[in-house]
Amino acid sequence: MFINISNNISVSKHLGHQQNSWICYEPLEGNDQRKKPLWKRQTGLMSANAMHNWLMHQYADQNAASAFQHIAGM
């Protein structure tokens, strides 16, 4: 299940035995004509801390990292 953390960023949570992992997605170009947008995977499985750090370095908008932090319960 995708969880939108901004207009351009979604994450999905993958349950594991020891810890949960996360994957980040961005919308594909040309989605404006589609009813249901398609998403492109930007990362592989990452821990919550690794995903938070990746979001902080990848996006100038710190709201994405803050939203993820809230969703991940950090």
N, C-alpha and C positions, 0 to 999 in steps of 0.2 A: 504494500500500500504506500502510495506517495504522500508525503507530508510537505505541503508548500510552506517554505519559510520566507519567500518573497515572490514577486511576480516572475522572476527569472531563475529561481533556484528551488529545487525540491530534493528531499532526501527520502530514503527508504530504510527501515529498520529491519535487521536480520537477527533473529534470536540465536544465541549460542549457548553452550554449556557453561562456560566461565564468564563470558561477557557478551553484550550485544555489539553488533557491528553495524556500520552505516555505509550507504552509497549515496553520492551526490549526482544530481541530474540537472541539465539545462534544456530548455525547449529547442527543438530543431528549427532551423530557419524555414520560412514559408508556412508556418503554422497559422497565420492570420486567416487563411481561407478554410481552416478545418474547424469542425464543431468540437472535436476532442483532440487537443494538441498531442503531438508526439514528443517524447523526451529522449535526450541523448545522455548516456552515462558519462560522467566526467571523472569518476574515481572508481577504484576497486573497493573491496571491503576495508573499512578503517574503524579503529576504536573511536569512541566518542571524543576522547582528548585529541587524537590525531585529526579527526574531522573538524573539530573546532579550530585547531591551529591552521589547517588547510584553508578553511573559510576566511580566517583572519588575514592570511597572506594573499589569498587569491582575489578577494573582493574588497574594493575600497569602502563599500558600504558596510559599516560595522553592525548594522541592524541584522544582517544575515547571521553573523556569528552569535549575536545575542539571542536571536530567535531560536537557533539551534541549541544553544546552551539551555534555554528554558525547556524545549521539547525533550532534550536528552536527560533532563533532571540533574544537571551539573551544578 
